[in-house]
Amino acid sequence: MAIGFAMCDLNAFNMNDVDYGKMWQSFLSHLKLEIDYTKLTGAEKTSILLSRIFLVAITIVLGMSALLFLAFSLAHVIIRATQSAVFAYLMVALIFVIILLCIYAFKKQLILDPVARFVSKLFLSPDDNEK
């Protein structure tokens, strides 16, 4: 009794019966589907990225508007306490400079790392279909 291919008939695999035209059409169809999938995935990820950029831009504009009103309110409170408008506006400017220096000192933790994490998750994470 032979072990292995005893049940396999090697004459059944005749290479002359292979239809290369159908194989080529199947390959082209598969290639077209892969290209379409890549286009759709790229469009999806681009739209996610653009929507996030738009959301951040709106948040920054609204946040800066609120910060401007809060700065003037703080300046008016300091003016009432010190009776000096120049000193009050200098105090508010000093607060902004301190905040700016803190943001600059921690720019990697506050800005660079979250942006890099978002972009890498967006473009490098495996799709749900491939799991």
Secondary structure in CASP SS format (residue, H / E / C, confidence):
PFRMAT SS
TARGET T0000
AUTHOR 0000-0000-0000
METHOD secondary structure of the structure
MODEL  1
M C 1.00
A C 1.00
I C 1.00
G C 1.00
F C 1.00
A C 1.00
M C 1.00
C C 1.00
D C 1.00
L H 1.00
N H 1.00
A H 1.00
F C 1.00
N C 1.00
M H 1.00
N H 1.00
D H 1.00
V C 1.00
D C 1.00
Y H 1.00
G H 1.00
K H 1.00
M H 1.00
W H 1.00
Q H 1.00
S H 1.00
F H 1.00
L H 1.00
S H 1.00
H H 1.00
L H 1.00
K H 1.00
L H 1.00
E H 1.00
I H 1.00
D H 1.00
Y H 1.00
T H 1.00
K H 1.00
L H 1.00
T H 1.00
G H 1.00
A H 1.00
E H 1.00
K H 1.00
T H 1.00
S H 1.00
I H 1.00
L H 1.00
L H 1.00
S H 1.00
R H 1.00
I H 1.00
F H 1.00
L H 1.00
V H 1.00
A H 1.00
I H 1.00
T H 1.00
I H 1.00
V H 1.00
L H 1.00
G H 1.00
M H 1.00
S H 1.00
A H 1.00
L H 1.00
L H 1.00
F H 1.00
L H 1.00
A H 1.00
F H 1.00
S H 1.00
L H 1.00
A H 1.00
H H 1.00
V H 1.00
I H 1.00
I H 1.00
R H 1.00
A H 1.00
T H 1.00
Q C 1.00
S C 1.00
A H 1.00
V H 1.00
F H 1.00
A H 1.00
Y H 1.00
L H 1.00
M H 1.00
V H 1.00
A H 1.00
L H 1.00
I H 1.00
F H 1.00
V H 1.00
I H 1.00
I H 1.00
L H 1.00
L H 1.00
C H 1.00
I H 1.00
Y H 1.00
A H 1.00
F C 1.00
K H 1.00
K H 1.00
Q H 1.00
L H 1.00
I H 1.00
L H 1.00
D H 1.00
P H 1.00
V H 1.00
A H 1.00
R H 1.00
F H 1.00
V H 1.00
S H 1.00
K H 1.00
L H 1.00
F H 1.00
L H 1.00
S C 1.00
P C 1.00
D C 1.00
D H 1.00
N H 1.00
E H 1.00
K C 1.00
END
